[in-house]
Amino acid sequence: MSTGHFFGVRYHRHMLKDTTRTEGYRRALSALIRPGDVVVDVGAGTGVMSIFAARAGARKVYAIESTPIARLARRIISDNGLSDIIEVIEADASTVTLPERADVLVTECMGNFVYSDAMLGVLAQCRGMLKPDARVCPSNITTWLAPSFLAPIFGEFAWWDSPRYDIDFSAARASAVNDIYNTQCPSPQLLTAAPVSFGDIQPTFPPPPADGSRKWTFQVAGPVDCVLGWFSAELSAEHTLDTGPGSYTHWGQQLFPIPTIQVEPGGTLHFKLKVATGHMELPTYTWSGRYDHPDGSEGMRFERGQDRRFAFS
């Protein structure tokens, strides 16, 4: 069960201003919804997806939202003359029983690198709301990983290296490099090797284990100091939402720091990532790996993770 994440209207404005996200969903729902459809919107927020669904021809929309923003959604829906079509339900989606099964489920319950929103478990419990041939938006979410060098534009760790207020905070760097960060990589050209898929998720089905190893063999020499993670979501057959480098969305990319490596052509980076579900279904990340020189000899190893942030002797 999830109680949702209530960030207030300022955060919802941040999402609504993300035109890649919001226009992408509007176009996808216009293509996906058929006249007379029953739609369920899980994690409805301000009701924007529900409004798109109603305007696309839905007969009935159930907008399920577990946080108090549901009350604002009800007002926005009324102000737009759609209260006769859209019913706002302020409840955890896993506890809701609808009076009829839906033709379409739409959700935007995807956090950075998908997992941080802690909603995959709730979505998997929503299958019973749907008709056997129901359409889901998004129908598939693919997570991606790729190495990069972002120290010149990220700069998070260098902050700890200099005294602040005449205090040496350098011990904090060991904690900082064991955490994850949201960032915006401005161009796919800053990737040092091609992205590889980490896995696929189908909302309304139990998510597969997020635990696996990937590797990259480099074509050119240069520094690498992180692995980036992001996702692409198939909203409809014609519309895919991409949150990767160069796509400016409110999600951005998730940065996993690694020790800086001067890679060589033919060198290989091995990377293992595990996403564990913890308190309130929130994820905890651990990652490790090694770099092998072109001749196969080992260059270095690393092991990092959020469980190590405060594990100091």
C-alpha positions as CSV (number, residue, x, y, z in Angstrom):
1,M,0.0,0.0,0.0
2,S,1.2,3.5,-0.8
3,T,-0.1,6.7,0.8
4,G,1.2,8.7,-2.1
5,H,3.6,11.7,-2.1
6,F,1.9,15.1,-1.3
7,F,4.2,17.9,-2.5
8,G,1.6,20.5,-3.0
9,V,0.7,22.6,-6.0
10,R,4.2,24.0,-6.5
11,Y,5.5,20.6,-7.4
12,H,2.5,19.9,-9.6
13,R,3.1,23.1,-11.5
14,H,6.7,21.9,-12.0
15,M,5.3,18.7,-13.7
16,L,2.6,20.6,-15.7
17,K,5.4,22.9,-17.1
18,D,7.1,19.8,-18.4
19,T,5.7,20.0,-21.9
20,T,7.5,16.9,-23.1
21,R,5.7,14.9,-20.4
22,T,2.3,16.7,-20.5
23,E,1.9,17.1,-24.3
24,G,3.2,13.6,-24.8
25,Y,0.4,12.2,-22.6
26,R,-2.2,14.4,-24.3
27,R,-1.2,13.2,-27.8
28,A,-1.1,9.6,-26.6
29,L,-4.5,9.6,-24.9
30,S,-6.1,11.3,-28.0
31,A,-4.8,8.3,-30.0
32,L,-5.5,5.6,-27.4
33,I,-9.0,6.5,-26.2
34,R,-12.1,5.5,-28.1
35,P,-15.5,7.1,-27.8
36,G,-17.4,5.6,-24.9
37,D,-14.4,4.2,-23.1
38,V,-14.2,3.9,-19.3
39,V,-10.9,5.2,-18.0
40,V,-9.1,5.0,-14.7
41,D,-6.4,7.5,-13.9
42,V,-4.1,6.2,-11.1
43,G,-2.3,8.9,-9.3
44,A,-4.4,11.6,-10.9
45,G,-2.7,14.6,-9.2
46,T,-4.4,17.8,-10.4
47,G,-6.5,15.8,-12.8
48,V,-4.8,16.8,-16.1
49,M,-4.7,13.3,-17.5
50,S,-8.3,12.7,-16.6
51,I,-9.3,15.9,-18.4
52,F,-7.3,14.8,-21.5
53,A,-9.1,11.4,-21.3
54,A,-12.6,13.1,-21.0
55,R,-11.8,15.4,-23.9
56,A,-10.6,12.5,-26.0
57,G,-14.1,10.9,-25.8
58,A,-14.2,8.8,-22.6
59,R,-17.7,8.2,-21.3
60,K,-16.5,8.0,-17.7
61,V,-13.2,8.7,-15.9
62,Y,-12.3,7.6,-12.4
63,A,-9.5,9.8,-11.1
64,I,-7.9,8.1,-8.2
65,E,-5.6,10.2,-6.0
66,S,-4.5,9.4,-2.5
67,T,-3.3,12.8,-1.3
68,P,-5.2,16.1,-0.6
69,I,-4.4,17.4,-4.1
70,A,-7.5,15.3,-5.0
71,R,-9.6,18.2,-3.6
72,L,-8.0,20.7,-5.9
73,A,-8.4,18.3,-8.8
74,R,-12.1,18.1,-8.1
75,R,-12.3,21.9,-8.3
76,I,-10.3,22.1,-11.5
77,I,-12.4,19.5,-13.1
78,S,-15.6,21.3,-12.1
79,D,-14.2,24.7,-13.4
80,N,-13.6,23.0,-16.8
81,G,-17.1,21.6,-16.9
82,L,-16.3,17.9,-16.7
83,S,-17.7,16.9,-13.3
84,D,-20.4,14.8,-15.1
85,I,-17.7,12.6,-16.7
86,I,-14.8,12.6,-14.2
87,E,-15.3,11.3,-10.7
88,V,-12.4,12.0,-8.3
89,I,-11.8,9.3,-5.7
90,E,-9.5,10.4,-2.8
91,A,-8.1,7.0,-1.8
92,D,-5.2,4.6,-2.1
93,A,-5.7,2.9,-5.5
94,S,-5.0,-0.5,-4.0
95,T,-8.1,-0.1,-1.8
96,V,-10.5,1.1,-4.5
97,T,-13.3,-1.1,-6.1
98,L,-14.8,0.6,-9.1
99,P,-18.5,0.1,-10.1
100,E,-17.4,-1.0,-13.6
101,R,-14.2,-2.3,-15.2
102,A,-12.2,0.1,-17.3
103,D,-11.1,0.0,-20.9
104,V,-8.0,2.2,-20.3
105,L,-5.7,2.8,-17.4
106,V,-3.5,5.8,-17.5
107,T,-0.8,6.6,-14.9
108,E,2.1,8.9,-14.6
109,C,3.4,7.2,-11.4
110,M,7.0,7.1,-12.6
111,G,9.8,8.6,-10.5
112,N,13.4,9.3,-11.5
113,F,14.6,6.1,-13.1
114,V,11.0,4.9,-12.6
115,Y,11.5,3.4,-9.1
116,S,11.7,6.5,-6.9
117,D,8.0,7.1,-7.0
118,A,7.4,3.8,-5.1
119,M,4.2,3.2,-7.0
120,L,5.0,0.0,-9.0
121,G,3.5,-2.2,-6.3
122,V,0.3,-0.3,-6.2
123,L,-0.1,-0.3,-10.0
124,A,0.4,-4.1,-10.0
125,Q,-2.7,-4.3,-7.8
126,C,-4.8,-2.3,-10.2
127,R,-5.1,-5.1,-12.8
128,G,-8.5,-6.1,-11.3
129,M,-10.0,-2.7,-12.3
130,L,-9.5,-3.5,-16.0
131,K,-11.3,-5.4,-18.7
132,P,-9.3,-8.3,-20.1
133,D,-8.4,-6.4,-23.3
134,A,-7.8,-3.1,-21.6
135,R,-5.2,-0.7,-22.8
136,V,-2.6,0.8,-20.5
137,C,-0.7,4.1,-20.8
138,P,2.2,3.5,-20.6
139,S,2.1,-0.1,-21.8
140,N,5.8,-0.6,-21.3
141,I,8.6,1.2,-19.6
142,T,12.3,0.5,-20.4
143,T,15.1,1.6,-18.1
144,W,18.4,2.5,-19.6
145,L,22.0,2.8,-18.4
146,A,25.1,4.5,-19.9
147,P,28.5,5.8,-18.6
148,S,29.4,9.4,-18.8
149,F,31.8,12.1,-17.5
150,L,29.8,14.9,-15.9
151,A,32.2,16.4,-13.3
152,P,32.5,19.7,-15.2
153,I,28.7,20.3,-15.1
154,F,27.7,18.4,-12.0
155,G,30.3,19.5,-9.4
156,E,28.5,18.0,-6.4
157,F,31.5,16.3,-4.8
158,A,34.1,19.1,-5.3
159,W,32.0,21.2,-2.9
160,W,33.1,19.1,0.0
161,D,36.8,19.4,-0.8
162,S,37.3,23.0,0.3
163,P,36.9,24.2,3.9
164,R,33.5,26.0,4.5
165,Y,33.1,28.5,7.4
166,D,36.7,27.5,8.5
167,I,35.5,23.9,8.9
168,D,36.9,20.8,7.2
169,F,33.9,18.9,5.8
170,S,36.0,16.6,3.6
171,A,34.8,13.5,5.5
172,A,31.4,14.0,4.0
173,R,32.6,13.3,0.5
174,A,32.7,9.5,1.3
175,S,29.0,9.7,2.1
176,A,28.2,11.9,-0.9
177,V,29.7,9.5,-3.4
178,N,27.5,6.7,-2.0
179,D,24.3,8.5,-2.9
180,I,22.3,9.0,-6.1
181,Y,21.6,12.3,-7.8
182,N,19.1,13.8,-10.2
183,T,20.7,15.6,-13.0
184,Q,20.1,16.9,-16.5
185,C,22.7,15.7,-19.1
186,P,22.3,18.2,-21.9
187,S,23.3,16.0,-24.8
188,P,23.6,12.3,-25.6
189,Q,27.0,13.2,-27.0
190,L,28.3,13.4,-23.4
191,L,27.7,9.6,-23.1
192,T,31.0,7.7,-23.4
193,A,29.3,4.5,-24.7
194,A,26.0,3.5,-26.1
195,P,23.0,3.1,-23.7
196,V,22.0,-0.5,-22.8
197,S,18.6,-1.6,-21.4
198,F,18.5,-2.5,-17.7
199,G,15.0,-3.9,-17.9
200,D,11.3,-3.6,-19.0
201,I,8.4,-2.9,-16.7
202,Q,4.7,-3.4,-17.6
203,P,2.5,-1.3,-15.3
204,T,-0.3,-3.4,-13.7
205,F,2.0,-6.4,-13.6
206,P,4.4,-7.2,-10.8
207,P,7.7,-5.5,-11.6
208,P,10.6,-7.9,-12.3
209,P,13.7,-7.9,-10.0
210,A,15.8,-4.9,-10.6
211,D,19.2,-6.6,-10.1
212,G,21.6,-7.1,-13.0
213,S,25.0,-6.5,-14.6
214,R,25.8,-4.6,-17.7
215,K,29.0,-3.8,-19.5
216,W,30.4,-1.4,-22.1
217,T,33.5,-1.6,-24.2
218,F,34.8,1.8,-25.1
219,Q,35.7,3.0,-28.6
220,V,37.6,6.2,-27.6
221,A,39.8,7.3,-24.7
222,G,38.6,9.7,-22.0
223,P,37.4,10.1,-18.4
224,V,34.3,8.4,-17.0
225,D,32.9,9.3,-13.5
226,C,29.3,8.1,-13.4
227,V,26.7,5.8,-14.9
228,L,23.4,7.5,-15.8
229,G,20.0,5.9,-15.6
230,W,16.7,7.0,-17.2
231,F,13.6,5.5,-18.8
232,S,11.5,5.6,-21.9
233,A,7.8,4.9,-21.7
234,E,5.6,3.6,-24.6
235,L,2.5,5.8,-24.1
236,S,0.8,4.5,-27.2
237,A,1.8,2.8,-30.4
238,E,2.8,6.1,-31.9
239,H,4.0,8.0,-28.9
240,T,7.1,7.2,-26.7
241,L,8.2,9.4,-23.8
242,D,12.0,9.7,-23.6
243,T,13.7,11.0,-20.5
244,G,17.3,10.4,-21.6
245,P,20.2,12.9,-22.1
246,G,19.1,15.8,-24.2
247,S,15.4,15.4,-23.3
248,Y,14.6,18.1,-20.8
249,T,11.9,16.7,-18.5
250,H,11.2,17.1,-14.8
251,W,12.5,13.6,-14.3
252,G,16.0,14.2,-15.7
253,Q,18.4,11.4,-15.3
254,Q,19.6,9.5,-12.2
255,L,23.4,9.7,-11.6
256,F,25.3,6.8,-10.0
257,P,28.8,8.1,-9.1
258,I,31.8,5.9,-9.7
259,P,35.5,6.6,-9.2
260,T,36.9,8.6,-12.1
261,I,38.4,6.2,-14.7
262,Q,40.6,7.2,-17.7
263,V,39.2,4.6,-20.1
264,E,41.0,3.4,-23.2
265,P,39.8,2.1,-26.6
266,G,39.0,-1.6,-26.0
267,G,38.7,-1.1,-22.2
268,T,35.5,-2.5,-20.6
269,L,33.4,-1.2,-17.7
270,H,31.4,-3.8,-15.8
271,F,28.6,-2.4,-13.8
272,K,26.2,-4.1,-11.4
273,L,23.1,-2.4,-10.1
274,K,20.5,-3.6,-7.5
275,V,17.3,-1.8,-6.5
276,A,15.9,-3.0,-3.2
277,T,12.5,-2.0,-1.8
278,G,12.6,-0.6,1.7
279,H,10.5,1.5,4.0
280,M,7.2,2.8,2.5
281,E,8.2,0.9,-0.7
282,L,10.9,3.5,-1.4
283,P,13.9,2.1,-3.3
284,T,17.5,1.8,-2.0
285,Y,20.3,1.5,-4.6
286,T,23.6,-0.4,-4.5
287,W,26.1,-0.5,-7.4
288,S,29.5,-2.0,-8.0
289,G,31.8,-2.8,-10.8
290,R,35.3,-2.9,-12.3
291,Y,37.2,-1.6,-15.2
292,D,39.4,-3.9,-17.3
293,H,42.2,-2.6,-19.6
294,P,42.1,-3.6,-23.3
295,D,44.5,-6.5,-22.5
296,G,42.0,-7.9,-20.0
297,S,43.9,-6.9,-16.9
298,E,41.9,-5.4,-14.1
299,G,42.3,-1.6,-13.7
300,M,40.1,-0.9,-10.7
301,R,37.1,-2.0,-8.7
302,F,34.4,-0.1,-6.8
303,E,31.5,-0.8,-4.5
304,R,29.0,1.9,-3.6
305,G,25.4,2.2,-2.4
306,Q,23.0,4.1,-0.2
307,D,23.4,1.6,2.5
308,R,27.0,2.8,2.9
309,R,26.4,6.5,3.2
310,F,27.0,6.7,6.9
311,A,29.0,3.5,7.4
312,F,32.2,5.1,8.7
313,S,34.7,3.5,11.1
